[in-house]
């Protein structure tokens, strides 16, 4: 099985491991975990959902007018058609947009169970999900 990363950043796959040297927090509520790196999937391009936003109102906050926008996500861009034996890692929004617009999504994966450092930056993920 081939896995292609169509997100804008490399994806680090982690495995929970008491002897691992990657220490971070995962879940909600957050819990500390030690992990080992399983693999790194380099970015091979970016598939995205098109986006359209329209101002639907205004909100006053401390004397300033802040727009409220309705956002609609359209069809994905740069998302290849399904191909036997190939899984594509995409953002959750891209996968949801693909599903909404009738594309089969069995080949689409999203990262989940992200491990974060003490500043909240993502170090990697423990699993994939589907929409």
N, C-alpha and C positions, 0 to 999 in steps of 0.2 A: 504494500500500500504506500503510495506517495502522498506526502503532506506538503502543501504549498502555503506559505504565509503571505496573505494579501492585506496585511495591516502595515501601517507606516513605520513600524519598529520591529526589531528582533524580538522573538518570543523565547523566553527561557523556561523550559519545562523542569519542574522540581519534583522530588519524591521526599515525603516525610521520612526522616532517618535520624535517630537519636545521635548517631555519630557524625551527622552532616555538619558542615561548617557554615552554612547559610542560616542565619538566625533572623527571624522576622515574625510578623503577626499575621494570622489568617482568621477569617470568619467573623461572625457577629453574634454575640459579643466577641471582640478580638481575643485570641489566645496565642501565646508564643509557641513557635514551632522551630525545630531544627530540620534543615533540608539538605539534600544533595542535588547537584545539577545532573539531570538525565540527558538533556540535549538542548541545543539552541537552534531555533528555526529562523534563518535570516529572512528579512523582508524581500519579497520578489516583485513588489509593485503594490499599488493600493486600489482596492475595490471600495467604493463609497456609494452611499445613497444620495441622490440629488436632494436638495432642500429648497423649499420655498417658504418665506415667512411674510406675513401681512400684519400690519399694525391693526389691532382690534380694539384698542382702548388706551387710556393713559391713567397713570397712577401718580398722585402727588406724594412725594417723600421728602420731608423736611424742606418744603418750599420748591422743590424741583419736580418737573414733569418727567416721569419715566415711562417709556412706551411698553405696552403689553403686546406681545406678538403671538399669533397663532402660527404654528410651524407644521408644515406637511412634508413628509418624506416621499419622494418619487422613486422611480425605478433606479436600481443600482447601475453604476458606471464601472467599467473595467472589470466586470465579473464574468469570467468565462462560463460557457455552458457546461453542464455536468459531463464528466468524462469517466469511464469505468476505471476503477483503481486509483482515483485521485480525490483526495479530500482537500478542501480549501478553508483556511483559517481566515475569518473576516470579523469585523466588528458586529456586535449584537444588532445595532441599527441597520447595518447593511443586510444581515440575514433576515431581519423582520421585514425590511422593504422588499427583498426578493420574494419572500413568502406572500406578502400582500399583493404583489404584482403577478402572482401565478407561477413563479419559477419553483421547480422542485428544490427542496432544501436538504435532502438526505446527505449531500456531499459537503454541507457547510458546517463548520465548527466555530465556536466562540470560546474565548478563554473564560475560566471560572476558578473559584477558590484561589484568588490572587494572594500572594505573600508580599507583605509590605514592610519597609524598614521603619525605624522610629520616627521618620519625618513624613511617612505616608506614601513614599515613592514605591512603585511596583518593582519587586525584585524578580518575579516570575509567577508561574501558576502551577497548581497541582492537578488540574483537570481541564477537560473541554466540556462544552455543553452544546446542545442543539436547540433550535427554536421550533 
